Amino acid sequence: MKKAASYALGCKVNQYESEAIAELFAEKGYEIVGIDEVADVYVINTCTVTNFGDKKSRQLIRKVKRQNENAVVAVVGCYAQTAPKEIMEVEGVNLVIGTKDRGQIVEMVEEYRPEKGVENHVTDIMKERVFEPLSIQKLTNRTRAYLKIQDGCSQYCSYCIIPYARGPIRSRDPQDVLDEVRRLAQNGFKEVVLTGIHVASYGKDTKDINLLEILRQVHRVEGIDRIRFSSIEPNVVTEEFAQTMAMLPKVCNHFHLSLQSGCDRTLKEMNRKYNTEKYRYAAALLRKYLPEVALTTDIIVGFPGETEEDFMQCYDFAKEIGFAKIHVFPYSPKKGTPAAERKDQLPNSVKTERSHKLLSLSDEMSGNFMQNHVGKSVEVLYEKSLGGGEFEGHTSNYIKVHGKCSEDISNRIVKTRISHIDGEIAYGQVFL
């Protein structure tokens, strides 16, 4: 039996796609193995958000070829899509496929012959208008399942290469989404995370559905107890949106509300489609209807031209909003984007200093958010056993909880009283 390894670098969408690709090989009789094992086929799903992502992709290509010099190495994903010629020059590559036509990857691999040299199957993603139906049929040993409902992005933020890597927005057929949710429920999954490259755009290309409506439909599927979705932007949060979230009890009390900067001048130069006033309004709406909501976000520090005053505006705004957690990213120039061409790039020392300040603020706010739950009874979906009768899980608003129980409470939602906080973990007493 031939062996295949499918590995994703980068985002949850890539991870979902790599699982779907592994399943395609399994259906054709391949044994699926880890990326560190000897395999006949390696599929590397690349990330190109930063130049560091590109570098990691190249390193992994070389590594797997050393494991088996006779293996067929297929490079797919965002880096392959935006720089196929660069990928073709990396020693060990056999096939370059990009971000479409991955449903035919098994056939491409099996038809490949070494004497052909490197084959480039990358085509123009900007002409793509149909969602590629990669899906996962068999998932095991997990509690939370990711489900890709959307691809592509038409936002064109000045620092981001992804619209060029993924093409225009394409939405997955609603019936296809619901079929997969039902399969997940039948497989015992309690929680589903709806994900995409720009998930808030779901339905905008077809005009017959939107994110709210697909959420309502997923909510009606029996067996699924929790629904999350990946990053959204403040423009999505209207009164109707917040009200609907409050009326759908399966929707988790956690929203990753994208910010990127708390300075209006920087937001404009990033080509974000909102300002701090709009963000403030969105956060207030979510808290009005969901008092226990956790708001998390991403912030880029050291964007070209960001002054100390700009940064302090961002810092003060983040403090005002009071996030449960901030993911901080020092700005990294990405070739092919307008921001990378600017002459007012900041030194790494400034980016590092600002990152540390914002991370310290994040730690402080995260601690306060968790501390507010001490003494409260919360519902925890326990995901795994840690041994010794201790289990780990998450609340609806994504606090990590450790609880002790004599019964196996894996993959169960159990009421737990939070007793104390230690670092990033809440400890609680389980009530069955």
C-alpha positions as CSV (number, residue, x, y, z in Angstrom):
1,M,0.0,0.0,0.0
2,K,1.4,3.4,-1.0
3,K,1.7,6.1,1.7
4,A,0.7,9.8,1.5
5,A,1.2,12.7,3.8
6,S,-0.9,15.9,3.6
7,Y,0.3,18.9,5.6
8,A,-0.9,22.4,6.1
9,L,1.0,25.6,6.9
10,G,-0.9,28.6,8.0
11,C,-4.6,29.1,8.6
12,K,-7.6,26.9,9.6
13,V,-8.8,26.9,5.9
14,N,-5.5,25.4,4.8
15,Q,-5.8,22.8,7.6
16,Y,-9.4,21.9,6.5
17,E,-8.3,21.6,2.9
18,S,-5.3,19.4,3.8
19,E,-7.6,17.0,5.7
20,A,-9.9,16.9,2.6
21,I,-6.9,16.1,0.4
22,A,-5.7,13.4,2.7
23,E,-9.2,11.9,2.4
24,L,-9.0,11.9,-1.4
25,F,-5.8,9.8,-1.2
26,A,-7.3,7.5,1.5
27,E,-10.3,6.8,-0.8
28,K,-7.9,5.7,-3.5
29,G,-6.3,3.2,-1.2
30,Y,-3.3,5.2,0.2
31,E,-2.3,4.9,3.8
32,I,-2.2,8.3,5.4
33,V,0.9,9.1,7.4
34,G,2.4,12.1,9.2
35,I,4.6,14.6,7.5
36,D,7.7,13.4,9.4
37,E,7.3,9.8,8.2
38,V,8.5,8.2,5.0
39,A,5.8,8.5,2.3
40,D,5.4,8.0,-1.4
41,V,3.6,11.3,-1.8
42,Y,3.9,14.5,0.1
43,V,1.3,17.3,-0.3
44,I,2.4,20.6,1.2
45,N,-0.4,23.2,1.5
46,T,1.6,26.4,1.6
47,C,1.0,29.8,3.3
48,T,2.1,33.1,1.9
49,V,0.7,35.7,4.3
50,T,4.3,36.7,5.2
51,N,7.7,36.1,3.7
52,F,8.4,33.9,6.7
53,G,5.5,31.7,5.6
54,D,7.1,31.3,2.2
55,K,10.4,30.4,3.9
56,K,8.8,27.7,6.1
57,S,7.2,26.2,3.0
58,R,10.5,26.0,1.1
59,Q,12.2,24.4,4.2
60,L,9.4,21.8,4.5
61,I,9.7,20.9,0.8
62,R,13.4,20.2,1.2
63,K,12.9,18.3,4.4
64,V,10.3,15.8,2.9
65,K,12.5,15.2,-0.1
66,R,15.4,14.2,2.2
67,Q,13.0,11.7,3.8
68,N,12.3,10.0,0.5
69,E,14.1,11.3,-2.6
70,N,11.8,9.2,-4.8
71,A,8.6,10.6,-3.4
72,V,6.3,12.8,-5.5
73,V,6.1,16.2,-3.8
74,A,3.0,18.2,-4.7
75,V,3.0,21.9,-3.6
76,V,-0.5,23.5,-3.3
77,G,-1.9,26.5,-1.7
78,C,-1.4,30.3,-1.5
79,Y,2.4,30.5,-2.0
80,A,2.1,28.0,-5.0
81,Q,-0.6,30.2,-6.5
82,T,1.1,33.5,-6.2
83,A,4.7,32.4,-7.0
84,P,4.6,29.1,-9.0
85,K,7.9,29.8,-10.8
86,E,9.6,30.4,-7.5
87,I,8.2,27.1,-6.2
88,M,9.4,25.3,-9.3
89,E,12.9,26.3,-8.6
90,V,12.9,24.7,-5.1
91,E,14.8,21.4,-5.3
92,G,12.5,18.5,-4.7
93,V,9.3,19.9,-6.2
94,N,7.4,17.7,-8.7
95,L,4.0,19.3,-9.0
96,V,2.8,22.9,-8.4
97,I,-1.0,23.2,-8.2
98,G,-2.1,26.4,-6.4
99,T,-5.5,27.1,-4.8
100,K,-7.8,25.3,-7.3
101,D,-8.2,22.0,-9.0
102,R,-7.1,20.2,-5.9
103,G,-10.0,17.8,-6.3
104,Q,-7.9,16.2,-9.1
105,I,-4.7,16.0,-7.1
106,V,-4.7,12.1,-6.8
107,E,-5.0,11.8,-10.6
108,M,-2.2,14.4,-11.2
109,V,0.1,12.6,-8.8
110,E,-0.6,9.2,-10.3
111,E,-0.1,10.5,-13.9
112,Y,3.2,12.2,-13.0
113,R,6.4,10.8,-14.4
114,P,9.8,12.0,-13.2
115,E,11.1,12.5,-16.7
116,K,8.6,15.2,-17.2
117,G,10.4,17.5,-14.7
118,V,8.4,19.9,-12.6
119,E,4.8,20.2,-13.7
120,N,3.0,23.6,-13.2
121,H,-0.8,23.2,-13.0
122,V,-1.5,26.7,-11.6
123,T,-4.1,28.7,-13.5
124,D,-5.6,32.2,-13.2
125,I,-7.5,32.2,-9.9
126,M,-8.9,35.7,-10.6
127,K,-11.2,34.2,-13.2
128,E,-12.6,31.6,-10.8
129,R,-16.3,32.0,-9.8
130,V,-17.3,28.6,-8.4
131,F,-16.5,27.2,-4.9
132,E,-14.3,24.1,-5.2
133,P,-16.2,21.3,-3.4
134,L,-13.5,20.0,-1.2
135,S,-15.2,18.3,1.8
136,I,-14.5,16.0,4.7
137,Q,-16.5,12.8,5.1
138,K,-14.6,11.1,7.9
139,L,-13.4,12.8,11.0
140,T,-12.4,11.0,14.2
141,N,-11.2,11.6,17.7
142,R,-12.1,15.3,17.9
143,T,-14.8,17.4,19.5
144,R,-14.6,20.6,17.4
145,A,-14.8,20.4,13.6
146,Y,-13.8,23.1,11.1
147,L,-16.1,23.5,8.1
148,K,-15.1,25.6,5.1
149,I,-18.1,27.5,3.7
150,Q,-16.4,30.2,1.7
151,D,-13.3,31.0,-0.4
152,G,-11.7,34.1,-1.8
153,C,-11.5,37.7,-0.7
154,S,-12.3,41.0,-2.4
155,Q,-11.2,43.4,0.3
156,Y,-7.7,44.2,-1.0
157,C,-6.2,45.5,2.2
158,S,-2.9,47.3,1.3
159,Y,-0.7,44.8,3.3
160,C,-2.4,41.6,2.2
161,I,-1.6,39.2,-0.7
162,I,-4.5,36.8,-0.1
163,P,-7.0,38.3,-2.6
164,Y,-4.4,37.5,-5.3
165,A,-3.8,34.0,-3.9
166,R,-7.4,33.0,-3.4
167,G,-9.3,35.0,-6.0
168,P,-12.7,36.6,-5.8
169,I,-15.3,35.5,-3.2
170,R,-17.1,32.1,-3.8
171,S,-19.7,30.7,-1.5
172,R,-20.3,27.0,-0.8
173,D,-23.8,25.7,-1.7
174,P,-26.0,25.9,1.4
175,Q,-27.2,22.3,1.0
176,D,-23.6,21.1,0.8
177,V,-22.8,23.0,4.0
178,L,-25.8,21.4,5.8
179,D,-25.0,17.9,4.5
180,E,-21.5,18.2,6.0
181,V,-22.8,19.6,9.3
182,R,-25.2,16.6,9.6
183,R,-22.3,14.2,8.9
184,L,-20.3,15.9,11.6
185,A,-23.3,15.5,14.0
186,Q,-23.6,11.8,13.1
187,N,-19.9,11.4,13.8
188,G,-20.4,12.7,17.3
189,F,-19.1,16.2,17.0
190,K,-20.6,18.7,19.4
191,E,-19.1,21.9,18.0
192,V,-18.6,23.2,14.5
193,V,-16.6,26.2,13.4
194,L,-17.7,27.8,10.1
195,T,-14.6,29.1,8.4
196,G,-13.5,30.7,5.2
197,I,-11.0,33.2,3.8
198,H,-13.5,36.1,4.4
199,V,-16.4,34.3,6.0
200,A,-18.5,37.5,6.4
201,S,-18.7,37.6,2.5
202,Y,-20.7,34.3,2.5
203,G,-23.5,34.6,0.0
204,K,-22.6,37.9,-1.5
205,D,-21.7,36.3,-4.8
206,T,-24.9,34.3,-5.1
207,K,-27.3,36.9,-3.5
208,D,-29.7,34.2,-2.4
209,I,-28.3,33.7,1.1
210,N,-26.0,35.4,3.6
211,L,-24.1,34.6,6.8
212,L,-27.0,35.1,9.1
213,E,-29.3,32.7,7.1
214,I,-26.7,29.9,6.9
215,L,-26.2,30.3,10.7
216,R,-29.9,29.9,11.2
217,Q,-30.0,26.8,9.0
218,V,-26.9,25.2,10.7
219,H,-28.5,26.0,14.1
220,R,-31.4,23.7,13.2
221,V,-29.2,20.6,12.7
222,E,-29.8,18.3,15.7
223,G,-26.7,16.9,17.5
224,I,-24.6,20.1,17.0
225,D,-24.6,22.0,20.3
226,R,-22.2,24.8,19.6
227,I,-21.5,27.0,16.5
228,R,-18.5,29.3,16.1
229,F,-17.2,31.1,13.1
230,S,-13.8,32.6,12.2
231,S,-12.9,36.2,12.1
232,I,-15.5,38.8,11.2
233,E,-15.3,42.6,10.6
234,P,-17.3,45.3,12.5
235,N,-19.3,46.2,9.3
236,V,-21.0,42.8,9.7
237,V,-22.3,43.7,13.2
238,T,-25.7,45.3,12.8
239,E,-28.5,45.4,15.3
240,E,-30.1,42.5,13.4
241,F,-26.9,40.5,13.5
242,A,-26.4,41.0,17.3
243,Q,-30.1,40.2,18.0
244,T,-29.9,37.1,15.9
245,M,-26.8,35.9,17.7
246,A,-28.6,36.3,21.0
247,M,-31.6,34.3,19.7
248,L,-29.5,31.4,18.5
249,P,-28.3,29.7,21.8
250,K,-25.9,27.4,20.0
251,V,-23.9,30.3,18.7
252,C,-20.9,30.7,21.0
253,N,-20.4,33.8,23.1
254,H,-17.0,34.5,21.4
255,F,-16.4,36.7,18.4
256,H,-13.0,37.3,16.8
257,L,-13.7,40.9,15.7
258,S,-10.9,42.0,13.3
259,L,-9.3,45.4,14.2
260,Q,-5.7,45.5,12.8
261,S,-5.3,49.1,14.1
262,G,-7.0,51.3,16.6
263,C,-5.8,54.4,14.8
264,D,-8.1,55.8,12.1
265,R,-5.3,57.2,9.9
266,T,-3.6,53.8,9.9
267,L,-6.9,52.0,9.2
268,K,-7.4,54.2,6.1
269,E,-3.9,53.5,4.9
270,M,-4.4,49.8,5.4
271,N,-7.5,50.2,3.2
272,R,-9.7,48.7,5.9
273,K,-13.4,49.4,5.3
274,Y,-14.3,50.8,8.8
275,N,-13.0,53.2,11.4
276,T,-12.7,53.1,15.2
277,E,-16.2,54.6,15.7
278,K,-17.7,51.8,13.6
279,Y,-15.7,49.3,15.6
280,R,-16.7,50.8,19.0
281,Y,-20.4,50.6,17.9
282,A,-20.0,46.9,16.8
283,A,-18.4,46.0,20.2
284,A,-21.2,47.8,22.1
285,L,-23.9,46.1,20.1
286,L,-22.5,42.6,20.8
287,R,-22.1,43.4,24.5
288,K,-25.7,44.8,24.6
289,Y,-27.2,41.5,23.4
290,L,-24.6,39.1,24.8
291,P,-23.3,40.4,28.2
292,E,-20.9,37.5,28.7
293,V,-19.3,37.8,25.2
294,A,-15.6,37.5,24.7
295,L,-14.1,39.8,22.1
296,T,-10.7,38.8,20.6
297,T,-8.9,40.5,17.8
298,D,-5.8,40.9,15.6
299,I,-3.6,44.0,15.7
300,I,-0.7,44.7,13.3
301,V,2.0,47.0,14.9
302,G,4.6,48.9,13.0
303,F,2.7,49.4,9.7
304,P,4.6,51.7,7.4
305,G,4.5,55.3,8.6
306,E,2.9,54.4,12.0
307,T,4.1,57.2,14.4
308,E,4.4,56.8,18.1
309,E,1.2,58.9,18.4
310,D,-0.6,56.5,16.0
311,F,0.5,53.6,18.0
312,M,-0.6,55.1,21.3
313,Q,-4.0,55.8,19.8
314,C,-4.2,52.1,18.9
315,Y,-3.0,51.1,22.4
316,D,-5.6,53.4,24.1
317,F,-8.4,52.2,21.8
318,A,-7.6,48.5,22.5
319,K,-7.6,49.3,26.3
320,E,-11.0,51.1,25.9
321,I,-12.6,48.1,24.1
322,G,-11.3,45.7,26.7
323,F,-10.5,42.5,24.7
324,A,-10.3,39.0,26.1
325,K,-7.2,38.5,24.0
326,I,-5.2,40.3,21.3
327,H,-3.2,38.5,18.7
328,V,-0.3,40.8,18.0
329,F,1.6,40.8,14.6
330,P,4.6,42.9,13.8
331,Y,4.1,44.2,10.3
332,S,5.9,42.1,7.7
333,P,6.3,43.5,4.2
334,K,4.8,41.2,1.6
335,K,6.1,41.5,-1.9
336,G,3.3,42.3,-4.4
337,T,1.3,44.5,-1.9
338,P,1.1,48.3,-2.0
339,A,2.3,48.6,1.7
340,A,5.5,46.7,0.9
341,E,6.5,49.3,-1.7
342,R,6.3,52.2,0.8
343,K,9.5,54.0,1.7
344,D,8.5,54.7,5.3
345,Q,9.1,51.2,6.6
346,L,9.8,51.0,10.4
347,P,12.8,49.3,12.0
348,N,12.3,45.9,13.6
349,S,13.4,47.3,17.0
350,V,10.3,49.7,16.9
351,K,8.0,46.9,15.9
352,T,9.4,44.6,18.7
353,E,9.0,47.3,21.4
354,R,5.4,48.1,20.3
355,S,4.5,44.4,20.1
356,H,5.7,43.9,23.7
357,K,3.6,46.8,25.0
358,L,0.5,45.5,23.3
359,L,1.1,41.9,24.4
360,S,1.4,43.1,28.0
361,L,-1.9,44.9,27.7
362,S,-3.4,41.8,26.2
363,D,-2.2,39.7,29.2
364,E,-3.6,42.2,31.6
365,M,-7.0,42.3,29.9
366,S,-7.1,38.5,29.5
367,G,-6.4,38.1,33.2
368,N,-9.2,40.5,34.1
369,F,-11.7,38.8,31.8
370,M,-11.0,35.4,33.2
371,Q,-11.0,36.6,36.8
372,N,-14.5,37.9,36.3
373,H,-15.6,34.3,35.9
374,V,-14.3,33.1,39.3
375,G,-17.2,31.8,41.4
376,K,-19.5,31.5,38.4
377,S,-21.1,28.3,37.0
378,V,-20.3,27.9,33.3
379,E,-21.0,25.2,30.7
380,V,-17.8,23.6,29.5
381,L,-17.4,21.3,26.5
382,Y,-14.7,19.0,27.7
383,E,-12.5,17.9,24.7
384,K,-9.9,15.6,26.1
385,S,-8.7,13.7,29.2
386,L,-5.4,14.9,30.7
387,G,-5.1,11.7,32.8
388,G,-5.7,11.3,36.6
389,G,-9.4,12.1,36.2
390,E,-8.6,15.6,34.9
391,F,-10.2,17.0,31.7
392,E,-9.7,20.0,29.5
393,G,-12.3,22.0,27.6
394,H,-13.6,25.4,26.7
395,T,-16.5,27.6,27.8
396,S,-18.8,29.1,25.1
397,N,-16.7,32.3,25.4
398,Y,-13.5,30.3,24.9
399,I,-12.0,30.2,28.3
400,K,-9.8,27.1,28.7
401,V,-11.0,25.1,31.7
402,H,-9.5,22.1,33.6
403,G,-12.0,20.1,35.7
404,K,-11.7,16.8,37.7
405,C,-14.3,14.1,37.4
406,S,-14.4,10.4,38.2
407,E,-16.5,9.8,35.0
408,D,-15.3,10.2,31.5
409,I,-16.7,13.6,30.4
410,S,-14.8,13.8,27.1
411,N,-17.0,15.3,24.4
412,R,-19.7,16.3,26.9
413,I,-21.0,19.7,27.9
414,V,-20.9,19.8,31.7
415,K,-21.7,22.6,34.2
416,T,-18.6,23.6,36.0
417,R,-18.0,26.2,38.8
418,I,-14.8,28.2,38.3
419,S,-12.8,28.2,41.5
420,H,-9.6,29.9,40.5
421,I,-7.4,31.1,37.6
422,D,-3.8,30.1,37.1
423,G,-2.1,31.8,34.1
424,E,-4.3,31.1,31.0
425,I,-6.2,28.3,32.6
426,A,-9.4,28.3,34.7
427,Y,-9.9,25.5,37.2
428,G,-13.3,24.4,38.2
429,Q,-15.5,22.0,40.1
430,V,-17.5,19.7,37.8
431,F,-21.3,19.1,38.5
432,L,-22.9,16.1,36.8
